[in-house]
Amino acid sequence: MRSVTELIETLTGATVASIAVELAFCPGCPTAEATREIFFREDFSARLGAMVAPFVVTAALVGLVLSRLGRRRGAQTKGGSSAAR
Amino acid sequence: MQHGDKLAIGGGILLGVGLGGFVDGILFHQLLQWHQMISSVLPPVTLVTAKVNMLWDGVFHVFAWVMTVAGLFTLARAADAPREVAVMRSLPASLAIGWGAFNVVEGLIDHQLLGVHHVHPGAHQEAWDAGFVAFGAALVFIGVVALERRAAPVLRPATA
C-alpha cells in the first residue's frame, strides 16, 4: 500500500514538473501564480481522479456490456446470419 | 451481432458520453453557473479560486473531448464494417445511453461519493443531485428500449 502511495506521489511530482512550466500559464496575469499553486499543490491527485473516474468507469461499463451483448448474441445465433452492408 | 454493430453501438455510446460531458460543462458550469468542477471543496468566491475551478473545468472538457473523438472514430470504423443494422437506426438510442450512463456514474462519484460539486448547491441540493442521477437513469432506460425496438435484429435474434 505504501509503495502505491509513493508511486502516485512520484507520478504526481513528475506531472507537476512537466506541466508547471513557468511560462505555460498566462505569465502576465497577476493571479496566475496563485492559481497554479492551488491547482497543482492542493489535492492534485484526488481532484484529477475525481475528474477522470466518471469517464473511465463509464467507458469500462460500455465495454463490459458490449462484450456480454456480443457473447449472448453469438451463443444464440451460432452459425447465424452473415448479412453485410 | 456483427462486428460493425458492436462498433456502431459502442461508438454512439462513447459519443453520447462525450457530448453529455459537454452539456454538463456548457450548461451547468458556464451558462447557468450553478456549479463548477470543484466548487463544493473550493468555492469560486475570489478571482483565484474561480480560476482554479476554471482550470479543472478545462481538464473535464479535455476528457469529454477525448471521448467525443473516440466515439467519432469508432463510428467511422463501423461505417466500413459488416453490419446487420444501419448506424442511423442505433445512433439516437446509443447517444441517449451514453449520455445517461455518464450522468449516473458522474452523479454517483462526483456528487454523492466525493462531493466535489453538487448540481445546484444550497437548499434541496440532495434533491437536485438525485434528480440528476434519475434523469440519467431515465435516459439509459429510454435508450435501451429504443435500441431494442430500432435495432431488433442485433439485440433480439430472429432465431431466438
gemmi code that builds the backbone of each chain (N, CA, C; Angstrom):
import gemmi

chains = {
    "A": [
        ("MET", (0.840, -1.206, 0.000), (0.000, 0.000, 0.000), (0.870, 1.249, 0.000)),
        ("ARG", (1.934, 1.177, 0.808), (2.822, 2.313, 0.909), (3.495, 2.596, -0.437)),
        ("SER", (3.886, 1.509, -1.117), (4.564, 1.674, -2.397), (3.632, 2.299, -3.444)),
        ("VAL", (2.339, 1.945, -3.375), (1.364, 2.529, -4.304), (1.257, 4.027, -4.056)),
        ("THR", (1.192, 4.383, -2.771), (1.124, 5.805, -2.414), (2.365, 6.542, -2.913)),
        ("GLU", (3.516, 5.920, -2.720), (4.765, 6.556, -3.182), (4.775, 6.709, -4.694)),
        ("LEU", (4.255, 5.671, -5.379), (4.214, 5.724, -6.838), (3.340, 6.883, -7.306)),
        ("ILE", (2.164, 7.014, -6.670), (1.244, 8.100, -7.029), (1.902, 9.456, -6.788)),
        ("GLU", (2.592, 9.562, -5.637), (3.260, 10.836, -5.320), (4.360, 11.143, -6.337)),
        ("THR", (5.104, 10.099, -6.730), (6.170, 10.293, -7.712), (5.599, 10.725, -9.054)),
        ("LEU", (4.518, 10.011, -9.481), (3.885, 10.349, -10.759), (3.313, 11.764, -10.729)),
        ("THR", (2.707, 12.107, -9.590), (2.152, 13.455, -9.443), (3.261, 14.496, -9.549)),
        ("GLY", (4.373, 14.206, -8.863), (5.506, 15.136, -8.905), (6.024, 15.302, -10.318)),
        ("ALA", (6.121, 14.178, -11.045), (6.613, 14.233, -12.429), (5.642, 15.015, -13.307)),
        ("THR", (4.344, 14.795, -13.064), (3.327, 15.516, -13.849), (3.426, 17.015, -13.604)),
        ("VAL", (3.533, 17.345, -12.315), (3.639, 18.768, -11.956), (4.873, 19.380, -12.598)),
        ("ALA", (5.984, 18.649, -12.501), (7.241, 19.178, -13.047), (7.164, 19.367, -14.555)),
        ("SER", (6.469, 18.439, -15.233), (6.418, 18.529, -16.686), (5.415, 19.566, -17.172)),
        ("ILE", (4.377, 19.793, -16.389), (3.332, 20.725, -16.840), (3.537, 22.138, -16.301)),
        ("ALA", (3.979, 22.216, -15.070), (4.040, 23.524, -14.419), (5.235, 24.349, -14.891)),
        ("VAL", (5.341, 24.508, -16.175), (6.393, 25.363, -16.708), (5.979, 26.814, -16.446)),
        ("GLU", (6.939, 27.601, -16.062), (6.629, 28.967, -15.625), (5.819, 29.754, -16.659)),
        ("LEU", (6.155, 29.551, -17.934), (5.508, 30.366, -18.961), (4.236, 29.727, -19.526)),
        ("ALA", (3.865, 28.543, -19.034), (2.726, 27.841, -19.629), (1.400, 28.516, -19.327)),
        ("PHE", (1.289, 29.137, -18.183), (0.028, 29.758, -17.795), (0.173, 31.266, -17.730)),
        ("CYS", (-0.362, 31.940, -18.692), (-0.500, 33.396, -18.706), (0.487, 34.117, -17.776)),
        ("PRO", (1.725, 34.265, -18.189), (2.736, 34.846, -17.290), (2.425, 36.280, -16.872)),
        ("GLY", (1.652, 36.990, -17.685), (1.351, 38.381, -17.364), (0.195, 38.560, -16.402)),
        ("CYS", (-0.554, 37.466, -16.166), (-1.732, 37.591, -15.300), (-1.313, 37.665, -13.829)),
        ("PRO", (-1.807, 38.635, -13.109), (-1.385, 38.784, -11.702), (-1.820, 37.618, -10.817)),
        ("THR", (-2.856, 36.903, -11.212), (-3.351, 35.811, -10.361), (-2.853, 34.440, -10.830)),
        ("ALA", (-2.050, 34.414, -11.900), (-1.654, 33.131, -12.478), (-0.868, 32.270, -11.499)),
        ("GLU", (0.079, 32.891, -10.797), (0.938, 32.106, -9.906), (0.118, 31.488, -8.773)),
        ("ALA", (-0.774, 32.277, -8.192), (-1.605, 31.758, -7.095), (-2.523, 30.645, -7.599)),
        ("THR", (-3.058, 30.829, -8.806), (-3.933, 29.802, -9.395), (-3.162, 28.509, -9.602)),
        ("ARG", (-1.973, 28.653, -10.198), (-1.119, 27.491, -10.470), (-0.773, 26.762, -9.171)),
        ("GLU", (-0.446, 27.548, -8.174), (-0.045, 26.974, -6.875), (-1.173, 26.110, -6.307)),
        ("ILE", (-2.387, 26.633, -6.313), (-3.524, 25.871, -5.759), (-3.838, 24.672, -6.654)),
        ("PHE", (-3.820, 24.890, -7.964), (-4.188, 23.820, -8.905), (-3.274, 22.607, -8.735)),
        ("PHE", (-1.967, 22.842, -8.655), (-1.034, 21.719, -8.614), (-0.736, 21.219, -7.197)),
        ("ARG", (-0.844, 22.062, -6.207), (-0.410, 21.656, -4.854), (-1.550, 21.134, -3.982)),
        ("GLU", (-2.766, 21.600, -4.211), (-3.872, 21.202, -3.324), (-4.584, 19.973, -3.873)),
        ("ASP", (-4.328, 18.824, -3.291), (-5.061, 17.588, -3.641), (-5.113, 17.320, -5.141)),
        ("PHE", (-3.995, 17.544, -5.821), (-3.989, 17.398, -7.284), (-4.429, 15.994, -7.704)),
        ("SER", (-3.831, 14.960, -7.077), (-4.139, 13.576, -7.470), (-5.615, 13.245, -7.248)),
        ("ALA", (-6.124, 13.623, -6.078), (-7.518, 13.298, -5.748), (-8.469, 13.997, -6.706)),
        ("ARG", (-8.196, 15.262, -6.999), (-9.091, 16.011, -7.883), (-9.002, 15.505, -9.325)),
        ("LEU", (-7.801, 15.137, -9.742), (-7.651, 14.571, -11.083), (-8.409, 13.246, -11.163)),
        ("GLY", (-8.318, 12.480, -10.097), (-9.050, 11.213, -10.041), (-10.549, 11.431, -10.136)),
        ("ALA", (-11.044, 12.446, -9.440), (-12.480, 12.757, -9.484), (-12.909, 13.164, -10.885)),
        ("MET", (-11.980, 13.755, -11.627), (-12.263, 14.214, -12.994), (-12.295, 13.036, -13.966)),
        ("VAL", (-11.302, 12.158, -13.798), (-11.116, 11.054, -14.747), (-12.087, 9.902, -14.483)),
        ("ALA", (-12.327, 9.619, -13.200), (-13.078, 8.412, -12.811), (-14.412, 8.243, -13.549)),
        ("PRO", (-15.272, 9.276, -13.642), (-16.555, 9.073, -14.325), (-16.395, 8.633, -15.778)),
        ("PHE", (-15.394, 9.210, -16.469), (-15.174, 8.836, -17.868), (-14.664, 7.402, -17.969)),
        ("VAL", (-13.689, 7.058, -17.118), (-13.094, 5.718, -17.172), (-14.128, 4.656, -16.796)),
        ("VAL", (-14.873, 4.902, -15.724), (-15.867, 3.927, -15.262), (-16.951, 3.730, -16.322)),
        ("THR", (-17.434, 4.842, -16.918), (-18.473, 4.725, -17.946), (-17.950, 3.955, -19.154)),
        ("ALA", (-16.727, 4.281, -19.594), (-16.157, 3.589, -20.751), (-15.989, 2.098, -20.448)),
        ("ALA", (-15.561, 1.782, -19.227), (-15.386, 0.372, -18.843), (-16.735, -0.352, -18.852)),
        ("LEU", (-17.766, 0.320, -18.340), (-19.109, -0.276, -18.339), (-19.592, -0.536, -19.761)),
        ("VAL", (-19.352, 0.437, -20.644), (-19.754, 0.294, -22.045), (-19.079, -0.931, -22.652)),
        ("GLY", (-17.769, -1.040, -22.439), (-17.020, -2.175, -22.970), (-17.536, -3.491, -22.424)),
        ("LEU", (-17.820, -3.512, -21.121), (-18.303, -4.742, -20.471), (-19.653, -5.170, -21.041)),
        ("VAL", (-20.580, -4.204, -21.130), (-21.927, -4.517, -21.626), (-21.864, -4.995, -23.078)),
        ("LEU", (-21.065, -4.290, -23.904), (-20.978, -4.673, -25.319), (-20.365, -6.049, -25.494)),
        ("SER", (-19.361, -6.378, -24.678), (-18.741, -7.698, -24.820), (-19.728, -8.794, -24.414)),
        ("ARG", (-20.514, -8.539, -23.368), (-21.517, -9.531, -22.945), (-22.630, -9.653, -23.980)),
        ("LEU", (-23.011, -8.508, -24.558), (-24.057, -8.497, -25.588), (-23.617, -9.335, -26.787)),
        ("GLY", (-22.368, -9.148, -27.182), (-21.836, -9.892, -28.316), (-21.800, -11.382, -28.030)),
        ("ARG", (-21.402, -11.732, -26.786), (-21.326, -13.158, -26.423), (-22.701, -13.790, -26.429)),
        ("ARG", (-23.703, -13.035, -25.855), (-25.059, -13.556, -25.766), (-25.620, -13.806, -27.168)),
        ("ARG", (-25.422, -12.808, -28.022), (-25.906, -12.898, -29.404), (-25.207, -14.054, -30.130)),
        ("GLY", (-23.895, -14.167, -29.878), (-23.123, -15.223, -30.529), (-23.621, -16.593, -30.119)),
        ("ALA", (-23.954, -16.736, -28.830), (-24.420, -18.022, -28.330), (-25.786, -18.363, -28.910)),
        ("GLN", (-26.636, -17.327, -29.101), (-27.992, -17.563, -29.583), (-28.043, -17.859, -31.069)),
        ("THR", (-27.105, -17.325, -31.817), (-27.144, -17.491, -33.277), (-25.862, -18.137, -33.767)),
        ("LYS", (-25.509, -19.215, -33.143), (-24.292, -19.898, -33.566), (-24.444, -20.291, -35.040)),
        ("GLY", (-23.524, -19.773, -35.839), (-23.600, -20.055, -37.271), (-24.729, -19.302, -37.955)),
        ("GLY", (-25.192, -18.209, -37.347), (-26.349, -17.454, -37.847), (-26.031, -16.530, -39.000)),
        ("SER", (-26.822, -15.439, -39.062), (-26.788, -14.512, -40.198), (-25.406, -13.946, -40.474)),
        ("SER", (-25.102, -13.750, -41.728), (-23.843, -13.100, -42.088), (-24.115, -11.944, -43.031)),
        ("ALA", (-25.335, -11.400, -42.922), (-25.699, -10.272, -43.788), (-24.750, -9.114, -43.568)),
        ("ALA", (-24.260, -8.551, -44.634), (-23.326, -7.436, -44.512), (-23.811, -6.272, -45.335)),
        ("ARG", (-23.471, -5.058, -44.863), (-23.826, -3.851, -45.602), (-22.612, -3.326, -46.326)),
    ],
    "B": [
        ("MET", (-24.649, -10.859, -33.689), (-24.255, -9.445, -33.827), (-22.948, -9.344, -34.604)),
        ("GLN", (-22.982, -8.558, -35.654), (-21.780, -8.358, -36.452), (-20.826, -7.402, -35.730)),
        ("HIS", (-19.546, -7.476, -36.123), (-18.548, -6.597, -35.505), (-18.927, -5.127, -35.695)),
        ("GLY", (-19.446, -4.811, -36.886), (-19.832, -3.430, -37.165), (-20.962, -2.927, -36.277)),
        ("ASP", (-21.863, -3.830, -35.885), (-22.958, -3.429, -34.995), (-22.424, -3.037, -33.615)),
        ("LYS", (-21.456, -3.840, -33.134), (-20.857, -3.503, -31.840), (-20.123, -2.166, -31.917)),
        ("LEU", (-19.434, -1.955, -33.049), (-18.716, -0.680, -33.217), (-19.706, 0.478, -33.275)),
        ("ALA", (-20.826, 0.282, -33.987), (-21.809, 1.361, -34.130), (-22.428, 1.716, -32.776)),
        ("ILE", (-22.810, 0.691, -32.025), (-23.432, 0.951, -30.712), (-22.396, 1.528, -29.744)),
        ("GLY", (-21.206, 0.924, -29.716), (-20.144, 1.419, -28.827), (-19.731, 2.840, -29.169)),
        ("GLY", (-19.605, 3.113, -30.474), (-19.232, 4.461, -30.902), (-20.283, 5.483, -30.524)),
        ("GLY", (-21.559, 5.104, -30.712), (-22.652, 6.013, -30.345), (-22.666, 6.292, -28.853)),
        ("ILE", (-22.409, 5.256, -28.072), (-22.400, 5.440, -26.609), (-21.235, 6.348, -26.194)),
        ("LEU", (-20.053, 6.097, -26.781), (-18.895, 6.949, -26.449), (-19.165, 8.402, -26.824)),
        ("LEU", (-19.781, 8.591, -28.006), (-20.130, 9.949, -28.444), (-21.124, 10.565, -27.451)),
        ("GLY", (-22.080, 9.762, -26.990), (-23.041, 10.256, -26.004), (-22.376, 10.654, -24.696)),
        ("VAL", (-21.383, 9.876, -24.282), (-20.641, 10.215, -23.054), (-19.956, 11.573, -23.223)),
        ("GLY", (-19.257, 11.741, -24.348), (-18.542, 12.996, -24.597), (-19.475, 14.184, -24.695)),
        ("LEU", (-20.553, 14.030, -25.488), (-21.498, 15.140, -25.662), (-22.245, 15.425, -24.357)),
        ("GLY", (-22.516, 14.363, -23.587), (-23.142, 14.562, -22.276), (-22.241, 15.369, -21.350)),
        ("GLY", (-20.950, 15.094, -21.422), (-19.987, 15.875, -20.629), (-19.999, 17.339, -21.046)),
        ("PHE", (-20.099, 17.576, -22.357), (-20.137, 18.961, -22.842), (-21.427, 19.665, -22.414)),
        ("VAL", (-22.552, 18.942, -22.434), (-23.821, 19.534, -21.976), (-23.667, 19.978, -20.524)),
        ("ASP", (-23.114, 19.092, -19.704), (-22.897, 19.410, -18.285), (-22.011, 20.655, -18.146)),
        ("GLY", (-20.861, 20.617, -18.831), (-19.893, 21.720, -18.703), (-20.432, 23.042, -19.233)),
        ("ILE", (-21.056, 22.996, -20.411), (-21.517, 24.243, -21.028), (-22.757, 24.789, -20.306)),
        ("LEU", (-23.721, 23.885, -20.041), (-24.990, 24.341, -19.455), (-24.831, 24.703, -17.971)),
        ("PHE", (-24.350, 23.751, -17.175), (-24.314, 23.977, -15.719), (-23.130, 24.828, -15.259)),
        ("HIS", (-21.940, 24.610, -15.883), (-20.752, 25.336, -15.427), (-20.699, 26.760, -15.978)),
        ("GLN", (-21.044, 26.900, -17.268), (-20.804, 28.195, -17.905), (-22.055, 29.047, -18.067)),
        ("LEU", (-23.135, 28.478, -18.638), (-24.319, 29.303, -18.895), (-25.117, 29.575, -17.621)),
        ("LEU", (-25.476, 28.511, -16.896), (-26.273, 28.697, -15.681), (-25.407, 29.043, -14.473)),
        ("GLN", (-24.138, 28.587, -14.511), (-23.178, 28.818, -13.412), (-23.701, 28.313, -12.074)),
        ("TRP", (-24.352, 27.130, -12.118), (-24.843, 26.526, -10.881), (-23.682, 25.956, -10.077)),
        ("HIS", (-22.737, 25.373, -10.765), (-21.567, 24.819, -10.081), (-20.387, 24.824, -11.033)),
        ("GLN", (-19.198, 24.578, -10.449), (-18.018, 24.308, -11.272), (-17.410, 23.010, -10.760)),
        ("MET", (-16.308, 22.595, -11.366), (-15.833, 21.231, -11.132), (-15.552, 20.929, -9.663)),
        ("ILE", (-14.893, 21.808, -8.954), (-14.598, 21.527, -7.542), (-15.182, 22.620, -6.644)),
        ("SER", (-16.320, 23.166, -7.070), (-16.865, 24.332, -6.371), (-17.371, 24.031, -4.957)),
        ("SER", (-17.588, 22.748, -4.633), (-18.030, 22.452, -3.263), (-16.851, 22.320, -2.298)),
        ("VAL", (-15.650, 22.038, -2.820), (-14.476, 21.958, -1.939), (-13.629, 23.228, -2.036)),
        ("LEU", (-13.765, 23.959, -3.131), (-13.071, 25.240, -3.285), (-14.046, 26.217, -3.944)),
        ("PRO", (-14.913, 26.836, -3.147), (-15.936, 27.729, -3.723), (-15.297, 28.866, -4.533)),
        ("PRO", (-15.820, 29.142, -5.719), (-15.238, 30.181, -6.576), (-15.649, 31.589, -6.145)),
        ("VAL", (-15.203, 31.983, -4.957), (-15.636, 33.261, -4.392), (-14.617, 34.380, -4.592)),
        ("THR", (-13.414, 34.010, -5.055), (-12.424, 35.040, -5.395), (-11.961, 34.778, -6.820)),
        ("LEU", (-11.222, 35.729, -7.388), (-10.751, 35.542, -8.760), (-9.864, 34.296, -8.859)),
        ("VAL", (-8.993, 34.112, -7.863), (-8.061, 32.977, -7.901), (-8.816, 31.651, -7.800)),
        ("THR", (-9.727, 31.520, -6.846), (-10.453, 30.253, -6.707), (-11.368, 30.002, -7.911)),
        ("ALA", (-11.888, 31.096, -8.501), (-12.696, 30.923, -9.719), (-11.818, 30.401, -10.860)),
        ("LYS", (-10.571, 30.917, -10.923), (-9.665, 30.464, -11.985), (-9.229, 29.024, -11.763)),
        ("VAL", (-9.047, 28.619, -10.518), (-8.689, 27.221, -10.247), (-9.840, 26.308, -10.701)),
        ("ASN", (-11.065, 26.703, -10.380), (-12.229, 25.931, -10.832), (-12.291, 25.897, -12.361)),
        ("MET", (-11.964, 27.048, -12.978), (-11.976, 27.124, -14.439), (-10.953, 26.161, -15.035)),
        ("LEU", (-9.793, 26.059, -14.395), (-8.760, 25.126, -14.852), (-9.253, 23.690, -14.785)),
        ("TRP", (-9.895, 23.338, -13.651), (-10.416, 21.977, -13.517), (-11.556, 21.729, -14.500)),
        ("ASP", (-12.349, 22.765, -14.781), (-13.378, 22.627, -15.826), (-12.715, 22.305, -17.163)),
        ("GLY", (-11.567, 22.946, -17.404), (-10.831, 22.686, -18.641), (-10.371, 21.242, -18.719)),
        ("VAL", (-9.867, 20.705, -17.602), (-9.436, 19.295, -17.575), (-10.634, 18.392, -17.871)),
        ("PHE", (-11.789, 18.716, -17.272), (-13.016, 17.951, -17.513), (-13.375, 17.970, -19.000)),
        ("HIS", (-13.278, 19.138, -19.615), (-13.616, 19.253, -21.031), (-12.624, 18.507, -21.918)),
        ("VAL", (-11.370, 18.421, -21.475), (-10.379, 17.638, -22.237), (-10.836, 16.183, -22.338)),
        ("PHE", (-11.284, 15.620, -21.206), (-11.716, 14.220, -21.216), (-13.011, 14.059, -22.024)),
        ("ALA", (-13.908, 15.040, -21.934), (-15.134, 14.982, -22.736), (-14.785, 14.998, -24.225)),
        ("TRP", (-13.813, 15.811, -24.588), (-13.366, 15.909, -25.987), (-12.754, 14.587, -26.445)),
        ("VAL", (-11.931, 13.982, -25.593), (-11.298, 12.698, -25.938), (-12.371, 11.628, -26.193)),
        ("MET", (-13.394, 11.580, -25.340), (-14.466, 10.601, -25.521), (-15.229, 10.867, -26.822)),
        ("THR", (-15.449, 12.144, -27.125), (-16.154, 12.510, -28.362), (-15.369, 12.051, -29.586)),
        ("VAL", (-14.075, 12.323, -29.595), (-13.230, 11.917, -30.728), (-13.182, 10.387, -30.835)),
        ("ALA", (-13.057, 9.713, -29.681), (-13.039, 8.244, -29.695), (-14.351, 7.702, -30.285)),
        ("GLY", (-15.463, 8.335, -29.931), (-16.759, 7.926, -30.462), (-16.845, 8.129, -31.966)),
        ("LEU", (-16.353, 9.276, -32.433), (-16.384, 9.573, -33.867), (-15.575, 8.551, -34.659)),
        ("PHE", (-14.378, 8.241, -34.180), (-13.518, 7.297, -34.894), (-14.129, 5.892, -34.877)),
        ("THR", (-14.747, 5.523, -33.735), (-15.382, 4.202, -33.651), (-16.546, 4.118, -34.633)),
        ("LEU", (-17.334, 5.192, -34.718), (-18.448, 5.219, -35.675), (-17.941, 5.159, -37.114)),
        ("ALA", (-16.836, 5.857, -37.379), (-16.266, 5.829, -38.727), (-15.829, 4.415, -39.090)),
        ("ARG", (-15.287, 3.692, -38.114), (-14.889, 2.294, -38.364), (-16.135, 1.427, -38.594)),
        ("ALA", (-17.201, 1.731, -37.860), (-18.439, 0.952, -38.014), (-19.009, 1.107, -39.420)),
        ("ALA", (-18.825, 2.292, -39.997), (-19.388, 2.552, -41.322), (-18.818, 1.604, -42.371)),
        ("ASP", (-17.581, 1.186, -42.176), (-16.934, 0.305, -43.163), (-16.978, -1.170, -42.774)),
        ("ALA", (-17.552, -1.481, -41.617), (-17.544, -2.875, -41.148), (-18.878, -3.559, -41.476)),
        ("PRO", (-18.875, -4.896, -41.579), (-20.120, -5.616, -41.835), (-21.110, -5.416, -40.696)),
        ("ARG", (-22.350, -5.048, -41.044), (-23.370, -4.782, -40.023), (-24.700, -5.420, -40.395)),
        ("GLU", (-25.545, -5.616, -39.403), (-26.904, -6.082, -39.666), (-27.897, -4.918, -39.580)),
        ("VAL", (-27.492, -3.850, -38.891), (-28.389, -2.710, -38.668), (-27.681, -1.432, -39.104)),
        ("ALA", (-28.415, -0.535, -39.804), (-27.830, 0.737, -40.229), (-27.429, 1.561, -39.008)),
        ("VAL", (-26.311, 2.290, -39.124), (-25.806, 3.084, -37.996), (-26.869, 4.059, -37.488)),
        ("MET", (-27.589, 4.696, -38.432), (-28.567, 5.706, -38.017), (-29.740, 5.118, -37.238)),
        ("ARG", (-29.961, 3.810, -37.360), (-31.057, 3.199, -36.594), (-30.678, 3.032, -35.124)),
        ("SER", (-29.382, 2.873, -34.864), (-28.972, 2.666, -33.472), (-28.385, 3.926, -32.832)),
        ("LEU", (-28.042, 4.932, -33.659), (-27.314, 6.089, -33.110), (-28.079, 6.890, -32.046)),
        ("PRO", (-29.334, 7.310, -32.309), (-30.019, 8.110, -31.270), (-30.106, 7.379, -29.927)),
        ("ALA", (-30.422, 6.078, -29.992), (-30.532, 5.303, -28.747), (-29.174, 5.175, -28.062)),
        ("SER", (-28.125, 4.943, -28.856), (-26.782, 4.812, -28.288), (-26.340, 6.114, -27.635)),
        ("LEU", (-26.664, 7.239, -28.284), (-26.313, 8.550, -27.713), (-26.993, 8.732, -26.348)),
        ("ALA", (-28.287, 8.363, -26.292), (-29.035, 8.515, -25.034), (-28.434, 7.632, -23.939)),
        ("ILE", (-28.052, 6.397, -24.312), (-27.451, 5.506, -23.312), (-26.140, 6.089, -22.792)),
        ("GLY", (-25.305, 6.592, -23.712), (-24.013, 7.162, -23.305), (-24.176, 8.374, -22.409)),
        ("TRP", (-25.057, 9.277, -22.804), (-25.290, 10.498, -22.022), (-25.829, 10.121, -20.639)),
        ("GLY", (-26.826, 9.237, -20.628), (-27.435, 8.849, -19.351), (-26.469, 8.115, -18.449)),
        ("ALA", (-25.707, 7.171, -19.031), (-24.752, 6.405, -18.213), (-23.720, 7.331, -17.595)),
        ("PHE", (-23.259, 8.310, -18.380), (-22.270, 9.243, -17.835), (-22.881, 10.059, -16.689)),
        ("ASN", (-24.109, 10.516, -16.862), (-24.762, 11.275, -15.787), (-24.877, 10.452, -14.508)),
        ("VAL", (-25.262, 9.179, -14.667), (-25.416, 8.318, -13.488), (-24.069, 8.133, -12.789)),
        ("VAL", (-23.039, 7.769, -13.569), (-21.723, 7.494, -12.971), (-21.126, 8.777, -12.384)),
        ("GLU", (-21.214, 9.861, -13.139), (-20.648, 11.134, -12.647), (-21.408, 11.614, -11.409)),
        ("GLY", (-22.718, 11.431, -11.443), (-23.523, 11.847, -10.288), (-23.175, 11.049, -9.047)),
        ("LEU", (-23.004, 9.748, -9.223), (-22.695, 8.910, -8.057), (-21.289, 9.186, -7.527)),
        ("ILE", (-20.310, 9.332, -8.440), (-18.919, 9.509, -7.987), (-18.674, 10.938, -7.493)),
        ("ASP", (-18.942, 11.928, -8.371), (-18.564, 13.308, -8.035), (-19.531, 13.991, -7.073)),
        ("HIS", (-20.837, 13.706, -7.212), (-21.811, 14.378, -6.346), (-21.994, 13.648, -5.018)),
        ("GLN", (-22.240, 12.334, -5.104), (-22.589, 11.584, -3.898), (-21.354, 11.122, -3.126)),
        ("LEU", (-20.423, 10.469, -3.828), (-19.290, 9.833, -3.154), (-18.227, 10.853, -2.735)),
        ("LEU", (-17.734, 11.634, -3.675), (-16.642, 12.569, -3.381), (-17.139, 13.958, -2.988)),
        ("GLY", (-18.292, 14.341, -3.480), (-18.851, 15.651, -3.131), (-18.016, 16.829, -3.604)),
        ("VAL", (-17.314, 16.682, -4.749), (-16.503, 17.800, -5.240), (-17.369, 18.946, -5.753)),
        ("HIS", (-18.566, 18.599, -6.212), (-19.547, 19.643, -6.541), (-20.944, 19.034, -6.481)),
        ("HIS", (-21.942, 19.886, -6.450), (-23.333, 19.429, -6.481), (-24.044, 20.171, -7.613)),
        ("VAL", (-25.102, 19.554, -8.137), (-25.783, 20.122, -9.308), (-26.240, 21.553, -9.029)),
        ("HIS", (-26.974, 21.725, -7.941), (-27.498, 23.046, -7.572), (-27.283, 23.209, -6.072)),
        ("PRO", (-26.092, 23.714, -5.675), (-25.758, 23.779, -4.246), (-26.726, 24.669, -3.467)),
        ("GLY", (-26.870, 24.343, -2.202), (-27.758, 25.134, -1.346), (-28.953, 24.310, -0.920)),
        ("ALA", (-30.079, 25.005, -0.775), (-31.291, 24.314, -0.338), (-31.672, 23.229, -1.341)),
        ("HIS", (-32.051, 22.091, -0.820), (-32.508, 20.945, -1.640), (-31.435, 20.408, -2.588)),
        ("GLN", (-30.155, 20.574, -2.225), (-29.118, 20.102, -3.154), (-29.162, 18.585, -3.332)),
        ("GLU", (-29.579, 17.874, -2.269), (-29.684, 16.410, -2.384), (-30.748, 16.029, -3.422)),
        ("ALA", (-31.836, 16.789, -3.434), (-32.902, 16.504, -4.403), (-32.416, 16.763, -5.833)),
        ("TRP", (-31.670, 17.858, -6.018), (-31.125, 18.152, -7.344), (-30.177, 17.050, -7.784)),
        ("ASP", (-29.307, 16.598, -6.850), (-28.358, 15.525, -7.190), (-29.100, 14.242, -7.549)),
        ("ALA", (-30.118, 13.920, -6.763), (-30.894, 12.703, -7.034), (-31.612, 12.821, -8.376)),
        ("GLY", (-32.144, 14.018, -8.658), (-32.825, 14.245, -9.929), (-31.888, 14.074, -11.120)),
        ("PHE", (-30.651, 14.518, -10.937), (-29.636, 14.394, -11.996), (-29.380, 12.915, -12.312)),
        ("VAL", (-29.221, 12.095, -11.255), (-28.986, 10.663, -11.449), (-30.233, 10.004, -12.047)),
        ("ALA", (-31.413, 10.418, -11.559), (-32.665, 9.839, -12.072), (-32.844, 10.172, -13.556)),
        ("PHE", (-32.506, 11.414, -13.935), (-32.593, 11.807, -15.345), (-31.666, 10.930, -16.189)),
        ("GLY", (-30.452, 10.694, -15.668), (-29.501, 9.841, -16.384), (-30.028, 8.419, -16.521)),
        ("ALA", (-30.587, 7.884, -15.428), (-31.127, 6.521, -15.471), (-32.281, 6.430, -16.467)),
        ("ALA", (-33.106, 7.485, -16.508), (-34.230, 7.506, -17.457), (-33.717, 7.504, -18.900)),
        ("LEU", (-32.655, 8.277, -19.136), (-32.075, 8.307, -20.487), (-31.554, 6.924, -20.888)),
        ("VAL", (-30.892, 6.238, -19.943), (-30.382, 4.891, -20.227), (-31.554, 3.964, -20.559)),
        ("PHE", (-32.613, 4.042, -19.752), (-33.787, 3.185, -19.965), (-34.410, 3.445, -21.341)),
        ("ILE", (-34.615, 4.725, -21.646), (-35.205, 5.084, -22.940), (-34.309, 4.598, -24.081)),
        ("GLY", (-32.995, 4.793, -23.903), (-32.049, 4.372, -24.929), (-32.080, 2.874, -25.162)),
        ("VAL", (-32.119, 2.101, -24.078), (-32.131, 0.638, -24.209), (-33.414, 0.172, -24.900)),
        ("VAL", (-34.559, 0.764, -24.485), (-35.845, 0.386, -25.102), (-35.827, 0.748, -26.590)),
        ("ALA", (-35.352, 1.956, -26.895), (-35.308, 2.398, -28.299), (-34.364, 1.525, -29.106)),
        ("LEU", (-33.245, 1.140, -28.498), (-32.281, 0.295, -29.209), (-32.895, -1.067, -29.510)),
        ("GLU", (-33.634, -1.608, -28.566), (-34.272, -2.912, -28.776), (-35.313, -2.832, -29.891)),
        ("ARG", (-36.015, -1.687, -29.970), (-37.052, -1.551, -30.998), (-36.463, -1.267, -32.377)),
        ("ARG", (-35.499, -0.343, -32.394), (-34.977, 0.097, -33.693), (-33.886, -0.816, -34.227)),
        ("ALA", (-33.218, -1.523, -33.340), (-32.138, -2.405, -33.790), (-32.423, -3.832, -33.356)),
        ("ALA", (-33.675, -4.242, -33.511), (-34.101, -5.567, -33.047), (-33.269, -6.724, -33.598)),
        ("PRO", (-32.853, -6.679, -34.869), (-32.064, -7.804, -35.371), (-30.766, -8.029, -34.588)),
        ("VAL", (-30.256, -6.956, -33.994), (-28.998, -7.077, -33.246), (-29.250, -7.626, -31.856)),
        ("LEU", (-30.254, -7.084, -31.185), (-30.475, -7.439, -29.788), (-31.400, -8.636, -29.626)),
        ("ARG", (-32.333, -8.801, -30.573), (-33.259, -9.945, -30.486), (-33.149, -10.774, -31.755)),
        ("PRO", (-32.303, -11.782, -31.735), (-32.102, -12.588, -32.937), (-33.400, -13.245, -33.406)),
        ("ALA", (-33.571, -13.347, -34.714), (-34.793, -13.938, -35.265), (-34.929, -15.401, -34.868)),
        ("THR", (-33.779, -16.045, -34.593), (-33.814, -17.469, -34.271), (-34.158, -17.719, -32.817)),
        ("ALA", (-34.186, -16.654, -31.976), (-34.416, -16.837, -30.541), (-35.865, -17.205, -30.278)),
    ],
}
model = gemmi.Model(1)
for chain_id, residues in chains.items():
    chain = gemmi.Chain(chain_id)
    for i, (resn, *xyz) in enumerate(residues, 1):
        res = gemmi.Residue()
        res.name, res.seqid = resn, gemmi.SeqId(i, " ")
        for name, pos in zip(("N", "CA", "C"), xyz):
            atom = gemmi.Atom()
            atom.name, atom.element = name, gemmi.Element(name[0])
            atom.pos, atom.b_iso = gemmi.Position(*pos), 0.0
            res.add_atom(atom)
        chain.add_residue(res)
    model.add_chain(chain)
structure = gemmi.Structure()
structure.add_model(model)
structure.setup_entities()
